[in-house]
Amino acid sequence: MNNDLPLPDFDAGAGGDGLDHDTPKTANDLEAVFDVPVSVSAVLGRTKLDVGGLMNLKPGAVLELDRRVGEAIDIYVNDRLVARGEVVLVEEKLGVTMTEIIKSER
């Protein structure tokens, strides 16, 4: 991984915080958090059923989800929606490619 790629300046301008906002940020500036574990989930869709319906499921049963084929999937990091994407096949394994970053209000 190239750690010298420039990062977007999310805190542009002088903020009186003592940080040098004129120096471009790189991935190396985030090195302290590289080993922090996060949980990533890709949600293909959702459905609701009662416990009786769940108990009656057999191998091969099909659950209808609330998404259509080809519709974007939701990508969550630590239970926060951060992106939308699509399912891809990579060397016989399923993967996800991000197609849209979701900006959230803090």
Distance bins in CASP14 RR format, pairs under 12 A and 6 or more apart:
PFRMAT RR
TARGET T0000
AUTHOR 0000-0000-0000
RMODE 2
METHOD distances of the structure
MODEL  1
1 26 0 0 0 0 0 1 0 0 0 0 0
1 27 1 0 0 1 0 0 0 0 0 0 0
1 28 0 0 0 0 0 1 0 0 0 0 0
1 30 0 0 0 0 0 1 0 0 0 0 0
1 31 0 0 0 0 0 1 0 0 0 0 0
1 34 0 0 0 0 1 0 0 0 0 0 0
2 26 0 0 0 0 1 0 0 0 0 0 0
2 27 1 0 0 1 0 0 0 0 0 0 0
2 28 0 0 0 0 1 0 0 0 0 0 0
3 25 0 0 0 0 0 1 0 0 0 0 0
3 26 1 0 0 1 0 0 0 0 0 0 0
3 27 1 0 1 0 0 0 0 0 0 0 0
3 28 1 0 1 0 0 0 0 0 0 0 0
3 29 0 0 0 0 1 0 0 0 0 0 0
3 30 0 0 0 0 1 0 0 0 0 0 0
3 31 1 0 0 1 0 0 0 0 0 0 0
3 34 0 0 0 0 1 0 0 0 0 0 0
4 24 0 0 0 0 0 1 0 0 0 0 0
4 25 0 0 0 0 0 1 0 0 0 0 0
4 26 1 0 1 0 0 0 0 0 0 0 0
4 27 1 0 0 1 0 0 0 0 0 0 0
4 28 1 0 0 1 0 0 0 0 0 0 0
4 29 0 0 0 0 0 1 0 0 0 0 0
4 31 0 0 0 0 0 1 0 0 0 0 0
5 24 0 0 0 0 0 1 0 0 0 0 0
5 25 0 0 0 0 1 0 0 0 0 0 0
5 26 1 0 0 1 0 0 0 0 0 0 0
5 27 1 0 1 0 0 0 0 0 0 0 0
5 28 0 0 0 0 1 0 0 0 0 0 0
5 29 0 0 0 0 0 1 0 0 0 0 0
5 30 0 0 0 0 0 1 0 0 0 0 0
6 23 0 0 0 0 0 1 0 0 0 0 0
6 24 1 0 1 0 0 0 0 0 0 0 0
6 25 1 0 0 1 0 0 0 0 0 0 0
6 26 1 0 1 0 0 0 0 0 0 0 0
6 27 0 0 0 0 1 0 0 0 0 0 0
6 28 0 0 0 0 0 1 0 0 0 0 0
6 29 0 0 0 0 0 1 0 0 0 0 0
7 23 0 0 0 0 0 1 0 0 0 0 0
7 24 1 0 0 1 0 0 0 0 0 0 0
7 25 1 0 1 0 0 0 0 0 0 0 0
7 26 1 0 0 1 0 0 0 0 0 0 0
7 27 1 0 0 1 0 0 0 0 0 0 0
7 28 0 0 0 0 1 0 0 0 0 0 0
7 29 1 0 0 1 0 0 0 0 0 0 0
7 30 1 0 0 1 0 0 0 0 0 0 0
8 24 0 0 0 0 1 0 0 0 0 0 0
8 25 0 0 0 0 1 0 0 0 0 0 0
8 26 0 0 0 0 0 1 0 0 0 0 0
8 27 0 0 0 0 0 1 0 0 0 0 0
8 101 0 0 0 0 0 1 0 0 0 0 0
8 103 0 0 0 0 0 1 0 0 0 0 0
9 19 0 0 0 0 0 1 0 0 0 0 0
9 20 0 0 0 0 0 1 0 0 0 0 0
9 21 1 0 0 1 0 0 0 0 0 0 0
9 22 0 0 0 0 1 0 0 0 0 0 0
9 23 0 0 0 0 1 0 0 0 0 0 0
9 24 1 0 0 1 0 0 0 0 0 0 0
9 25 1 0 0 1 0 0 0 0 0 0 0
9 26 0 0 0 0 0 1 0 0 0 0 0
9 29 0 0 0 0 0 1 0 0 0 0 0
10 19 0 0 0 0 0 1 0 0 0 0 0
10 21 0 0 0 0 0 1 0 0 0 0 0
10 25 0 0 0 0 1 0 0 0 0 0 0
10 29 0 0 0 0 0 1 0 0 0 0 0
10 30 0 0 0 0 0 1 0 0 0 0 0
10 103 0 0 0 0 0 1 0 0 0 0 0
10 106 0 0 0 0 0 1 0 0 0 0 0
11 17 0 0 0 0 1 0 0 0 0 0 0
11 18 0 0 0 0 0 1 0 0 0 0 0
11 19 1 0 0 1 0 0 0 0 0 0 0
11 20 0 0 0 0 0 1 0 0 0 0 0
11 21 1 0 0 1 0 0 0 0 0 0 0
11 22 0 0 0 0 0 1 0 0 0 0 0
11 25 0 0 0 0 1 0 0 0 0 0 0
11 29 0 0 0 0 0 1 0 0 0 0 0
12 19 0 0 0 0 0 1 0 0 0 0 0
12 21 1 0 0 1 0 0 0 0 0 0 0
12 22 0 0 0 0 1 0 0 0 0 0 0
12 23 0 0 0 0 0 1 0 0 0 0 0
12 24 0 0 0 0 0 1 0 0 0 0 0
12 25 0 0 0 0 0 1 0 0 0 0 0
13 19 0 0 0 0 1 0 0 0 0 0 0
13 20 0 0 0 0 0 1 0 0 0 0 0
13 21 1 0 1 0 0 0 0 0 0 0 0
13 22 0 0 0 0 1 0 0 0 0 0 0
13 23 0 0 0 0 0 1 0 0 0 0 0
14 20 0 0 0 0 1 0 0 0 0 0 0
14 21 1 0 0 1 0 0 0 0 0 0 0
14 22 0 0 0 0 1 0 0 0 0 0 0
15 21 1 0 0 1 0 0 0 0 0 0 0
15 22 0 0 0 0 0 1 0 0 0 0 0
19 25 0 0 0 0 1 0 0 0 0 0 0
19 29 0 0 0 0 0 1 0 0 0 0 0
20 29 0 0 0 0 0 1 0 0 0 0 0
23 29 0 0 0 0 1 0 0 0 0 0 0
25 31 0 0 0 0 0 1 0 0 0 0 0
27 33 0 0 0 0 0 1 0 0 0 0 0
27 34 0 0 0 0 1 0 0 0 0 0 0
28 34 0 0 0 0 1 0 0 0 0 0 0
30 36 0 0 0 0 1 0 0 0 0 0 0
36 77 0 0 0 0 0 1 0 0 0 0 0
36 78 0 0 0 0 0 1 0 0 0 0 0
37 77 0 0 0 0 0 1 0 0 0 0 0
37 78 0 0 0 0 1 0 0 0 0 0 0
38 75 0 0 0 0 0 1 0 0 0 0 0
38 76 0 0 0 0 0 1 0 0 0 0 0
38 77 1 0 1 0 0 0 0 0 0 0 0
38 78 1 0 1 0 0 0 0 0 0 0 0
38 79 0 0 0 0 0 1 0 0 0 0 0
38 80 0 0 0 0 1 0 0 0 0 0 0
38 82 0 0 0 0 0 1 0 0 0 0 0
39 75 0 0 0 0 0 1 0 0 0 0 0
39 76 1 0 0 1 0 0 0 0 0 0 0
39 77 1 0 0 1 0 0 0 0 0 0 0
39 78 1 0 1 0 0 0 0 0 0 0 0
39 79 1 0 0 1 0 0 0 0 0 0 0
39 80 0 0 0 0 0 1 0 0 0 0 0
39 82 0 0 0 0 0 1 0 0 0 0 0
40 74 0 0 0 0 0 1 0 0 0 0 0
40 75 1 0 0 1 0 0 0 0 0 0 0
40 76 1 0 0 1 0 0 0 0 0 0 0
40 77 1 0 1 0 0 0 0 0 0 0 0
40 78 0 0 0 0 1 0 0 0 0 0 0
40 79 0 0 0 0 0 1 0 0 0 0 0
40 80 0 0 0 0 0 1 0 0 0 0 0
40 81 0 0 0 0 0 1 0 0 0 0 0
40 82 0 0 0 0 1 0 0 0 0 0 0
40 83 0 0 0 0 1 0 0 0 0 0 0
40 95 0 0 0 0 0 1 0 0 0 0 0
40 96 0 0 0 0 1 0 0 0 0 0 0
40 98 0 0 0 0 0 1 0 0 0 0 0
41 73 0 0 0 0 1 0 0 0 0 0 0
41 74 0 0 0 0 1 0 0 0 0 0 0
41 75 1 0 0 1 0 0 0 0 0 0 0
41 76 1 0 1 0 0 0 0 0 0 0 0
41 77 0 0 0 0 1 0 0 0 0 0 0
41 78 0 0 0 0 1 0 0 0 0 0 0
41 79 1 0 0 1 0 0 0 0 0 0 0
41 80 0 0 0 0 0 1 0 0 0 0 0
41 81 0 0 0 0 1 0 0 0 0 0 0
41 82 0 0 0 0 0 1 0 0 0 0 0
41 83 0 0 0 0 0 1 0 0 0 0 0
41 96 0 0 0 0 1 0 0 0 0 0 0
42 67 0 0 0 0 0 1 0 0 0 0 0
42 72 0 0 0 0 0 1 0 0 0 0 0
42 73 1 0 1 0 0 0 0 0 0 0 0
42 74 1 0 0 1 0 0 0 0 0 0 0
42 75 1 0 1 0 0 0 0 0 0 0 0
42 76 1 0 0 1 0 0 0 0 0 0 0
42 77 0 0 0 0 0 1 0 0 0 0 0
42 81 0 0 0 0 0 1 0 0 0 0 0
42 82 0 0 0 0 0 1 0 0 0 0 0
42 83 0 0 0 0 1 0 0 0 0 0 0
42 84 0 0 0 0 1 0 0 0 0 0 0
42 85 1 0 0 1 0 0 0 0 0 0 0
42 86 0 0 0 0 1 0 0 0 0 0 0
42 87 1 0 0 1 0 0 0 0 0 0 0
42 88 0 0 0 0 0 1 0 0 0 0 0
42 94 0 0 0 0 1 0 0 0 0 0 0
42 95 1 0 0 1 0 0 0 0 0 0 0
42 96 1 0 1 0 0 0 0 0 0 0 0
42 97 0 0 0 0 0 1 0 0 0 0 0
42 98 0 0 0 0 1 0 0 0 0 0 0
43 65 0 0 0 0 1 0 0 0 0 0 0
43 66 0 0 0 0 0 1 0 0 0 0 0
43 67 0 0 0 0 1 0 0 0 0 0 0
43 71 0 0 0 0 0 1 0 0 0 0 0
43 72 0 0 0 0 0 1 0 0 0 0 0
43 73 1 0 1 0 0 0 0 0 0 0 0
43 74 1 0 1 0 0 0 0 0 0 0 0
43 75 1 0 0 1 0 0 0 0 0 0 0
43 76 1 0 0 1 0 0 0 0 0 0 0
43 79 0 0 0 0 0 1 0 0 0 0 0
43 81 0 0 0 0 1 0 0 0 0 0 0
43 82 0 0 0 0 0 1 0 0 0 0 0
43 83 0 0 0 0 0 1 0 0 0 0 0
43 84 0 0 0 0 0 1 0 0 0 0 0
43 85 0 0 0 0 0 1 0 0 0 0 0
43 87 0 0 0 0 0 1 0 0 0 0 0
43 96 0 0 0 0 0 1 0 0 0 0 0
44 63 0 0 0 0 0 1 0 0 0 0 0
44 64 0 0 0 0 0 1 0 0 0 0 0
44 65 1 0 0 1 0 0 0 0 0 0 0
44 66 0 0 0 0 1 0 0 0 0 0 0
44 67 1 0 0 1 0 0 0 0 0 0 0
44 68 0 0 0 0 0 1 0 0 0 0 0
44 69 0 0 0 0 0 1 0 0 0 0 0
44 70 0 0 0 0 0 1 0 0 0 0 0
44 71 0 0 0 0 1 0 0 0 0 0 0
44 72 0 0 0 0 0 1 0 0 0 0 0
44 73 1 0 1 0 0 0 0 0 0 0 0
44 74 0 0 0 0 1 0 0 0 0 0 0
44 75 0 0 0 0 0 1 0 0 0 0 0
44 85 0 0 0 0 0 1 0 0 0 0 0
44 86 0 0 0 0 0 1 0 0 0 0 0
44 87 1 0 0 1 0 0 0 0 0 0 0
44 94 0 0 0 0 1 0 0 0 0 0 0
44 95 0 0 0 0 0 1 0 0 0 0 0
44 96 0 0 0 0 1 0 0 0 0 0 0
45 63 0 0 0 0 1 0 0 0 0 0 0
45 64 0 0 0 0 1 0 0 0 0 0 0
45 65 1 0 1 0 0 0 0 0 0 0 0
45 66 1 0 1 0 0 0 0 0 0 0 0
45 67 1 0 1 0 0 0 0 0 0 0 0
45 68 0 0 0 0 0 1 0 0 0 0 0
45 69 0 0 0 0 0 1 0 0 0 0 0
45 70 0 0 0 0 0 1 0 0 0 0 0
45 71 0 0 0 0 1 0 0 0 0 0 0
45 72 0 0 0 0 0 1 0 0 0 0 0
45 73 1 0 0 1 0 0 0 0 0 0 0
45 74 1 0 0 1 0 0 0 0 0 0 0
45 87 0 0 0 0 0 1 0 0 0 0 0
46 63 0 0 0 0 1 0 0 0 0 0 0
46 64 0 0 0 0 0 1 0 0 0 0 0
46 65 1 0 0 1 0 0 0 0 0 0 0
46 66 1 0 1 0 0 0 0 0 0 0 0
46 67 0 0 0 0 1 0 0 0 0 0 0
46 73 0 0 0 0 0 1 0 0 0 0 0
46 74 0 0 0 0 1 0 0 0 0 0 0
47 53 0 0 0 0 0 1 0 0 0 0 0
47 54 0 0 0 0 0 1 0 0 0 0 0
47 57 0 0 0 0 0 1 0 0 0 0 0
47 61 0 0 0 0 0 1 0 0 0 0 0
47 62 0 0 0 0 0 1 0 0 0 0 0
47 63 1 0 1 0 0 0 0 0 0 0 0
47 64 1 0 0 1 0 0 0 0 0 0 0
47 65 1 0 1 0 0 0 0 0 0 0 0
47 66 1 0 0 1 0 0 0 0 0 0 0
47 67 0 0 0 0 1 0 0 0 0 0 0
48 54 0 0 0 0 0 1 0 0 0 0 0
48 63 0 0 0 0 0 1 0 0 0 0 0
48 64 0 0 0 0 0 1 0 0 0 0 0
48 65 0 0 0 0 0 1 0 0 0 0 0
48 66 0 0 0 0 1 0 0 0 0 0 0
49 55 0 0 0 0 1 0 0 0 0 0 0
49 56 0 0 0 0 1 0 0 0 0 0 0
49 57 0 0 0 0 1 0 0 0 0 0 0
49 61 0 0 0 0 0 1 0 0 0 0 0
49 63 1 0 0 1 0 0 0 0 0 0 0
49 64 0 0 0 0 1 0 0 0 0 0 0
49 65 0 0 0 0 0 1 0 0 0 0 0
50 56 0 0 0 0 1 0 0 0 0 0 0
50 57 0 0 0 0 0 1 0 0 0 0 0
51 57 0 0 0 0 0 1 0 0 0 0 0
53 61 0 0 0 0 1 0 0 0 0 0 0
53 63 0 0 0 0 0 1 0 0 0 0 0
54 61 0 0 0 0 0 1 0 0 0 0 0
54 63 0 0 0 0 1 0 0 0 0 0 0
55 61 0 0 0 0 0 1 0 0 0 0 0
56 63 0 0 0 0 0 1 0 0 0 0 0
57 63 1 0 0 1 0 0 0 0 0 0 0
65 71 0 0 0 0 1 0 0 0 0 0 0
65 73 0 0 0 0 0 1 0 0 0 0 0
65 74 0 0 0 0 0 1 0 0 0 0 0
66 73 0 0 0 0 0 1 0 0 0 0 0
66 74 0 0 0 0 0 1 0 0 0 0 0
67 73 1 0 0 1 0 0 0 0 0 0 0
67 74 0 0 0 0 1 0 0 0 0 0 0
67 84 0 0 0 0 0 1 0 0 0 0 0
67 85 0 0 0 0 0 1 0 0 0 0 0
67 86 0 0 0 0 0 1 0 0 0 0 0
67 87 0 0 0 0 0 1 0 0 0 0 0
69 86 0 0 0 0 0 1 0 0 0 0 0
69 87 0 0 0 0 0 1 0 0 0 0 0
70 84 0 0 0 0 0 1 0 0 0 0 0
70 85 0 0 0 0 0 1 0 0 0 0 0
70 86 1 0 0 1 0 0 0 0 0 0 0
70 87 0 0 0 0 1 0 0 0 0 0 0
70 88 0 0 0 0 0 1 0 0 0 0 0
70 99 0 0 0 0 0 1 0 0 0 0 0
71 84 0 0 0 0 1 0 0 0 0 0 0
71 85 0 0 0 0 1 0 0 0 0 0 0
71 86 0 0 0 0 1 0 0 0 0 0 0
71 87 0 0 0 0 0 1 0 0 0 0 0
71 99 0 0 0 0 0 1 0 0 0 0 0
72 81 0 0 0 0 0 1 0 0 0 0 0
72 83 0 0 0 0 1 0 0 0 0 0 0
72 84 1 0 1 0 0 0 0 0 0 0 0
72 85 1 0 1 0 0 0 0 0 0 0 0
72 86 1 0 0 1 0 0 0 0 0 0 0
72 87 0 0 0 0 1 0 0 0 0 0 0
72 96 0 0 0 0 0 1 0 0 0 0 0
72 97 0 0 0 0 0 1 0 0 0 0 0
72 98 0 0 0 0 1 0 0 0 0 0 0
72 99 1 0 0 1 0 0 0 0 0 0 0
72 100 1 0 0 1 0 0 0 0 0 0 0
72 102 0 0 0 0 0 1 0 0 0 0 0
73 81 0 0 0 0 0 1 0 0 0 0 0
73 83 0 0 0 0 1 0 0 0 0 0 0
73 84 1 0 0 1 0 0 0 0 0 0 0
73 85 1 0 1 0 0 0 0 0 0 0 0
73 86 1 0 0 1 0 0 0 0 0 0 0
73 87 1 0 0 1 0 0 0 0 0 0 0
73 88 0 0 0 0 0 1 0 0 0 0 0
73 94 0 0 0 0 0 1 0 0 0 0 0
73 95 0 0 0 0 0 1 0 0 0 0 0
73 96 1 0 0 1 0 0 0 0 0 0 0
73 97 0 0 0 0 0 1 0 0 0 0 0
73 98 0 0 0 0 0 1 0 0 0 0 0
73 99 0 0 0 0 1 0 0 0 0 0 0
73 100 0 0 0 0 0 1 0 0 0 0 0
74 80 0 0 0 0 0 1 0 0 0 0 0
74 81 1 0 1 0 0 0 0 0 0 0 0
74 82 0 0 0 0 1 0 0 0 0 0 0
74 83 1 0 0 1 0 0 0 0 0 0 0
74 84 1 0 0 1 0 0 0 0 0 0 0
74 85 0 0 0 0 1 0 0 0 0 0 0
74 86 0 0 0 0 0 1 0 0 0 0 0
74 87 0 0 0 0 0 1 0 0 0 0 0
74 96 0 0 0 0 0 1 0 0 0 0 0
74 98 0 0 0 0 0 1 0 0 0 0 0
74 99 0 0 0 0 0 1 0 0 0 0 0
74 100 0 0 0 0 0 1 0 0 0 0 0
74 102 0 0 0 0 1 0 0 0 0 0 0
75 81 1 0 0 1 0 0 0 0 0 0 0
75 82 1 0 1 0 0 0 0 0 0 0 0
75 83 1 0 1 0 0 0 0 0 0 0 0
75 84 1 0 0 1 0 0 0 0 0 0 0
75 85 1 0 0 1 0 0 0 0 0 0 0
75 86 0 0 0 0 0 1 0 0 0 0 0
75 87 0 0 0 0 0 1 0 0 0 0 0
75 95 0 0 0 0 0 1 0 0 0 0 0
75 96 1 0 0 1 0 0 0 0 0 0 0
75 97 0 0 0 0 1 0 0 0 0 0 0
75 98 1 0 0 1 0 0 0 0 0 0 0
75 99 0 0 0 0 1 0 0 0 0 0 0
75 100 0 0 0 0 1 0 0 0 0 0 0
75 101 0 0 0 0 1 0 0 0 0 0 0
75 102 0 0 0 0 1 0 0 0 0 0 0
76 82 1 0 0 1 0 0 0 0 0 0 0
76 83 0 0 0 0 1 0 0 0 0 0 0
76 84 0 0 0 0 0 1 0 0 0 0 0
76 85 0 0 0 0 0 1 0 0 0 0 0
76 96 0 0 0 0 0 1 0 0 0 0 0
76 98 0 0 0 0 0 1 0 0 0 0 0
76 102 0 0 0 0 1 0 0 0 0 0 0
76 104 0 0 0 0 0 1 0 0 0 0 0
77 83 0 0 0 0 1 0 0 0 0 0 0
77 98 0 0 0 0 0 1 0 0 0 0 0
77 101 0 0 0 0 0 1 0 0 0 0 0
77 102 0 0 0 0 0 1 0 0 0 0 0
77 104 0 0 0 0 0 1 0 0 0 0 0
78 104 0 0 0 0 0 1 0 0 0 0 0
79 104 0 0 0 0 0 1 0 0 0 0 0
80 102 0 0 0 0 1 0 0 0 0 0 0
80 103 0 0 0 0 0 1 0 0 0 0 0
80 104 1 0 0 1 0 0 0 0 0 0 0
80 105 0 0 0 0 0 1 0 0 0 0 0
80 106 0 0 0 0 0 1 0 0 0 0 0
81 98 0 0 0 0 0 1 0 0 0 0 0
81 100 0 0 0 0 0 1 0 0 0 0 0
81 101 0 0 0 0 0 1 0 0 0 0 0
81 102 1 0 1 0 0 0 0 0 0 0 0
81 103 0 0 0 0 0 1 0 0 0 0 0
81 104 1 0 0 1 0 0 0 0 0 0 0
81 105 0 0 0 0 0 1 0 0 0 0 0
82 96 0 0 0 0 0 1 0 0 0 0 0
82 98 0 0 0 0 1 0 0 0 0 0 0
82 100 0 0 0 0 1 0 0 0 0 0 0
82 101 1 0 0 1 0 0 0 0 0 0 0
82 102 1 0 1 0 0 0 0 0 0 0 0
82 103 0 0 0 0 1 0 0 0 0 0 0
82 104 1 0 0 1 0 0 0 0 0 0 0
83 96 0 0 0 0 1 0 0 0 0 0 0
83 97 0 0 0 0 1 0 0 0 0 0 0
83 98 1 0 1 0 0 0 0 0 0 0 0
83 99 1 0 0 1 0 0 0 0 0 0 0
83 100 1 0 0 1 0 0 0 0 0 0 0
83 101 1 0 1 0 0 0 0 0 0 0 0
83 102 1 0 1 0 0 0 0 0 0 0 0
83 103 0 0 0 0 0 1 0 0 0 0 0
83 104 0 0 0 0 0 1 0 0 0 0 0
84 96 0 0 0 0 1 0 0 0 0 0 0
84 97 0 0 0 0 0 1 0 0 0 0 0
84 98 1 0 0 1 0 0 0 0 0 0 0
84 99 1 0 0 1 0 0 0 0 0 0 0
84 100 1 0 1 0 0 0 0 0 0 0 0
84 101 0 0 0 0 1 0 0 0 0 0 0
84 102 1 0 0 1 0 0 0 0 0 0 0
85 95 0 0 0 0 0 1 0 0 0 0 0
85 96 1 0 0 1 0 0 0 0 0 0 0
85 97 1 0 0 1 0 0 0 0 0 0 0
85 98 1 0 1 0 0 0 0 0 0 0 0
85 99 1 0 1 0 0 0 0 0 0 0 0
85 100 1 0 0 1 0 0 0 0 0 0 0
85 101 0 0 0 0 1 0 0 0 0 0 0
85 102 0 0 0 0 0 1 0 0 0 0 0
86 94 0 0 0 0 0 1 0 0 0 0 0
86 95 0 0 0 0 1 0 0 0 0 0 0
86 96 1 0 0 1 0 0 0 0 0 0 0
86 97 1 0 1 0 0 0 0 0 0 0 0
86 98 0 0 0 0 1 0 0 0 0 0 0
86 99 1 0 1 0 0 0 0 0 0 0 0
86 100 0 0 0 0 1 0 0 0 0 0 0
87 93 0 0 0 0 0 1 0 0 0 0 0
87 94 1 0 1 0 0 0 0 0 0 0 0
87 95 1 0 0 1 0 0 0 0 0 0 0
87 96 1 0 0 1 0 0 0 0 0 0 0
87 97 0 0 0 0 1 0 0 0 0 0 0
87 98 0 0 0 0 0 1 0 0 0 0 0
87 99 0 0 0 0 0 1 0 0 0 0 0
88 94 1 0 0 1 0 0 0 0 0 0 0
88 95 1 0 1 0 0 0 0 0 0 0 0
88 96 1 0 0 1 0 0 0 0 0 0 0
88 97 1 0 1 0 0 0 0 0 0 0 0
88 98 0 0 0 0 0 1 0 0 0 0 0
88 99 0 0 0 0 0 1 0 0 0 0 0
89 95 1 0 0 1 0 0 0 0 0 0 0
89 96 0 0 0 0 0 1 0 0 0 0 0
89 97 0 0 0 0 0 1 0 0 0 0 0
90 96 0 0 0 0 1 0 0 0 0 0 0
90 97 0 0 0 0 1 0 0 0 0 0 0
END
